[in-house]
Amino acid sequence: MVDSQGAAGQFERPISALNLSRPLKAALIEAGYKTLADIKQVSASDLSTELSVSLAQAEELLHQVDTLQAGPSEPNKLSSSQHRPIQHSQIQSSTAADLLSTASLPHFSTFSTSLDTLISRFSDADRDTRDGISSRKGKEKEDTGAIFPGMTVEISGPPGGGKTAVALGILLNARMARIGGVNGLGQEGEADRETDDQLGGEVLVLDTEGAITAERVYRAAEIVKRSSSIPPKQILHGIHIVRVLTQVEMIAFLHTLDDWLETHPKVNLVVIDTLSYHFRQPGLDMGTRRRIMELAKQKIGQATTVHRCAVVVCNQLATKLLTAENKPANFDTGDRAVLMPQLGDSWTTGKTLRIVLFRGGPGDELRYAHASVSGSNKDVPWACFDIDIDGIPCDVPDSLFRAITPPILDEDEVD
């Protein structure tokens, strides 16, 4: 028989006594739950909302707490409950409501309307048309970006092309969407601010070249503050920067990326700047390179599907020599040279959105972006944008934009 003191003792047990999956246990710890008594005070519906899990999982969690309260006097219930979480961890399912909820995922902007419009052509064009927001300009478009959790985007270009600046704009906007977005920057009530906060998440940055430093992010956050009331330190609070110095460290972190995201369930954007930096050594044999790229492909795929993150990867360009028949060549047999993403297709999937940044011709100081997806035949493959004096992507003034003519690109040059 279990007396009242014994029952109270059961509720003082830590949440580690529960047989839960690691993501759910990490979500409980992140939300501040330490003991069974803390969980018992919350209803299943509130628990489901706070932890971003289904109602069935929240009810199962409370059922485990009740079973542990019963103690050894009800072994059958304890035995039954011990097996249920294992089934949840082995077979993941989603209700129709869970699938429908992906329509309200946070969307991240580049801070450039032209770039967002270009990306939306390949990712979420119907949403812009349906919501009637395609005509919104500049800062009004910050909460209606085209990148959302589940997407993989590669940004490549020559040195000084603006790869890091575009990635920086995306991660800053992701944090603003998490805190409240444009609609909640000191203009809405607390209820609206809390609701918007639940839609977004935090950001993981893997910096290999030292381009995205905490100081640079802070300066950019101060600039963004001009159009919002969010303190820069609040924006930085949810940005995790990991400096990867060597190829060994990069491979090691890729191996642990899945576990890291499990322990940080609020992260919904991963930025890698740049993936190709540690894998451009000429002495790296093809077999090793292929295995590393397969690892990167697998871990990025897990981040987008299992952990519902958007992944933005920056890559450098490499020169490829071709013959007149477009066959691989060397310096002796080559007839022409083209710039291509350095890692090629070895790490990408068929749904990866590839954006190549480039400059205009002689006398053209503008920046352009060419976008493509494998198998896509979109008729608007390019966009014009600029980077302001603060290092943030922006739009080209309409008068200047109308006066220019887009450069003619050979598809092989941006493939």
N, C-alpha and C positions, 0 to 999 in steps of 0.2 A: 504494500500500500504506500502511495506517495503522499506525504503530508504537504501542507501549504508551504512550509519552509523549503522542502525539496523542490516543489514546483517553482518557487521563486529563484532557487539556485539554478534550475535549468535555464531560466531566462537570462541569467547573468553570463551564460556561456557565450564565447565569441562566435561571430558568423562563420569562422573557419570550421565549426562543427557541422555545418550544412554541406551536403553533397551536391555542389553546384558546379557548373562549368566556369572556367576561368574568366570569360568576359562578364558573366553575370556577377561573379564575386568581385571583380574589379569595379564594376558599376556601383555595387553596394558600398564599397570602401570609398569610392570617389564621391558618393552622395553623403558620406558622413555616418553611415550605419556601422556600429561596432559590435553590438550584442544582439541576441535574439529579442530582448525586450524592446530595442529600438524598432525592429521590424514589426513586432506585434502591434505597435501603436498606430500603424498605417493601414488603410484599407487597400484591397487588391487593385481597385481602379486608380487610386493615387499612386500606388507603387508602380503600376504599369506606365503611367504618364511620366513619373520622375526618372525611371530607369530606362525608358524607351524600349520596353519589352511588351510582348503580347499579354493580354489579360489572363490567358491560360497559364503562362509562365509565372505571373504574379500570384495567381491562386495556388499553383503548385508550391511556390516558395512559402506561402503562409501555411499550407498544409504540412510542410516539413517542420515548420516552427511548432505547430500544434502537436505533431507526432513526437517531437523531442520533449515537449512539455509533459506528455503522458508518461515518459520514462519507460522502464522495463516492464511495467504492468500491462502494456499493450504491445507485445513484441511483433504481432502480426502486422499492425499498422506501420511499425518502424521498418520491418523488412520490406513491405510493399513500397514505402516511400523511398527507400534507398535505391530501388531499381528504376524508378521513374526518371530522375535526372539523367541517368545514363542513356536512356532512350532519347531524351531531348538532345544530348550532346552528339549522339550518333546519327540521328535523322533530323535534319532541320526542315521545318515546314513553315509556310506563311499563309495567313488567311487572305481572303480577297480584300479585306479592309487594309491589311498591311501592304499588299501590292499596290492598292490604289493610293496609299499615302506617299508613294514615290513622286507623285505629281506635285507635292508641296515641299520637295527637298530644296534646300537653299541653293541659289544660283550665284556664281561668282563672276564679277566683271573684271575687265582689264583696265578700266577707267577710260577706255576709248570706245566710243559708240561704233565707229567703223569696224574695229576689230571684233567687237561683240556681235555685230550684224553678220560679219563674215563667218564666225564660228557657229552662229545659230543656223546658218544655211545647212550645215552638216550635222548638227547635233539636236537642236530643239526648235526648228523653225516654226512648227505648228503652234508651239506655245506662245511665241511672240505675237503671231497673228490672232490667236484666240483671245489673248489677254488685251489686245489692242495697245501694245506698248512699243511697237516698232518705230513710232515717230518720236519717242522720247530722246532727248539729247543730253550730252555731257553728264553732269553730276546727277541729273534725274534718272540716269540709266544705271546707277551704281547698284541698285537693288534688283535689277532685272538682267543680270549677266547671263551668258550662254553656257558657262561651264558649271557642271553639277556633279555631285557624288556618283561614282560609277564610270566616269569618263577617264580616258587616258589621252593626254595631249603632249605631243613632242614639239618643242620650239627650238629650231636650229637657225644658224646664220653665221656670217663671218664675224671676226672680232669687231666690236663696236657696233654691231647690228641692233642691239637693244634686247637681247635675250633675257638678261638678268632683270632689266627694268620692267619688262612685261611680266615676268614671274613675280617680281616684287609687288606690282600693282594687283595681281590676282590674290596673293596671300594677304595683303592689307585689306582688300575688299572682303575676303572670306572672314576675317576677324570682325569687320564692321557688321557683316550680315549676322554673325554669331551674337554680337552685343545688342543689335537692334535694327541694323540696316538703316537706310536713308529715312524710312518712314518712322523710325523710332529714335532719331538723334535728338533727344531732348524735347521732342514735340508731342509725343504720345504719353498716355498714362502708364502707371506701373504695370497694369494687367497686360497691355499690349506689348510692353517691353519684355515681360517675362515670357510671353508666348513666342515672340520672335527669337528669344534666346534659346528656346528649346529646339528650334528648327536647325540651328547651325552647329558649329563645333570649333575645334582648335586646329592648329596647323603644325605639321612637322616639316622642317627644312633640313635637307642633307646638303651641306655646302662643301664642295671639294676644292674650289679655287680660291676661297676666301673673299668672294664677291658679296655675299649676303652676310654682313656682320651685324651684330646687335646695334652698333652705332648707326649704321646706314638705315636699318629698319626704324630706329627711333627717330632719326631726322625725317624720314618719309612719313612716319606717323604724326609728327608735329605739323607737317604740311597738310596732311589730310584733315587735321583738326580745324583748319580754317573754315571748312564747310560743315563741321559737326561740333557737337559738344562732348565728344568722347575724349577723355584724357589719354595722351599717348601711352602712358604706362599701362592703362587698362587694355589697350590694343596689344601691347607686347606681352601681357600676362599669359596669353594662350598660344604664343608662338614658341615652339621648341626648336632650337637650332643645334644641330649636331655637326661639328667640324670633322670631316673625314680627310685625314692627311695622306694616307697611303692606300695602295691598291689592296693590301691585306685588310686594312680597316674597313674598306668599302665592301669587300666580300663578306667579312664577318658581320657587318651590320645588315647586309641583305639576308643572311642566314637567320638573323634574330628579328627582322622587321615584323614578321607575323606575331611573335610574342610581344614585341613592344607595342604594337597597335592593340593587342588584347588588353594590356594593362593601361592603355590610354584610350578608352572607348569614346571620348569626346572628339577625337581627331577625325576630321572628315576631308582634309586636304593634305596631300604629300607633295612637296616640291623638291626635286633633285637638280641641283645646279653645280656642276654638270655631270651627267652619267659617263660621258666619254672621256673625261679628263684623265682617269687612272688606267684607261684601257687603250691608249693610243701608242704604246711602246712597240716598235717594229720587231722586237725580239720575242713577243708573245706568240707562241705557236698556235696554230688554228684550232687544234683540239681543245686546248685550255680556254681559249677565247670563246669557243662555242659553248662549253660547259658553263662559263660565267654568264654568258648572255642568256642561256636557258634558265639559269638561276634567277637572273633579274626579271625575265619574263614571267616566271612562276610567282615570284614574290609580289610583283606589281599587279599581276592578275588577282592574287589573294587580297591585296589591299582594296582593289576596286569592287570585287564581288563579295567576299566574306565580310570585310570591314566597311564596305560602302563609303570608300574614300574616292575623291577625285585625285588623279596623279598627274602632275605637270613635270615633264622631264626636259631639261635643256641639254642640247648637244651641239658640239662644234661641227663645222663642215670640213670635208676632206676633198682633195683634188683626185679625180679619177680620169685616167687617160683612156681614150677610145679610138678605134680605127674609124675609117670613113663608113664602115658597115655597122657601127655601134657595137663592136666587139671589144672586150678588154685588151689593153695594149700596154706597152712600156714606153720609156723615153725614146727608144729607137723606132718603134713601129707605130706610135700614136700619132693621129692626125689632129686631134682636138682634145681639150681638157674641160671637164665640167665639175662643178662643186656639188657634192652630195652629202647628206647626213653621215657622219663618220662611222657610226655603228650599223648603218644600213637597216635592214629589216630583221636582224637577228634577234632583237628583243621585243619587237612589236607584234600586235595581233592585227587581224583584218579590220578591226574597228578603231584603231588608233588614229586620232586626228593629227595630221602632220602640218605644222605651220613653219614656213621658211621665210625669214626676214631678210630683206635686201635693200640696197640703196638704188636710187635712180641713176640714169646715165649722166654724162658730162653736163654740167649746168643745172642739174636737177638735185636739189638738196633734200628732197622728201624721202621718207621711208615707206616701204611697201611690205605687205605680207601676202604670201601665197599659201592657200590651204588646200588640202586634199585628203581623201580617205580612199582606201583601196576599193576599187569597184564603183566609185562615185563618178557621176558625169555632170556635176553642178556647173552651171554656165556663168557663175560669178566667182572665179577662183582667186581673186586678189582684192586687197583693200589698201588704202592709203592712211597712214597715221604719223604721229610725231612723238617725240619725248620732250617734255618741257624742261625749263632750266633747273627744276627741282628733281629731275630724274624719274618722273612719273609719266606713263603713257598718256597721250591726249589726242584730240582730234585736230585735223588741219582746218583752218578757217574756210568757210564755204566759198568765199571769193577766190581764194588761192586754189582750192580743190577743183573748182569748175574750170580753171585755166590750164590744168595739167592734162597730159595724155598718158594713160598707163603704159608702162614699158611692155614691149612684146617679148614674151618668154617662150623659150623652147621647153616643151614638157619634160624632155630628158634632163634639162638643167635643174629642175626642182623636184625630180622624182625621188 
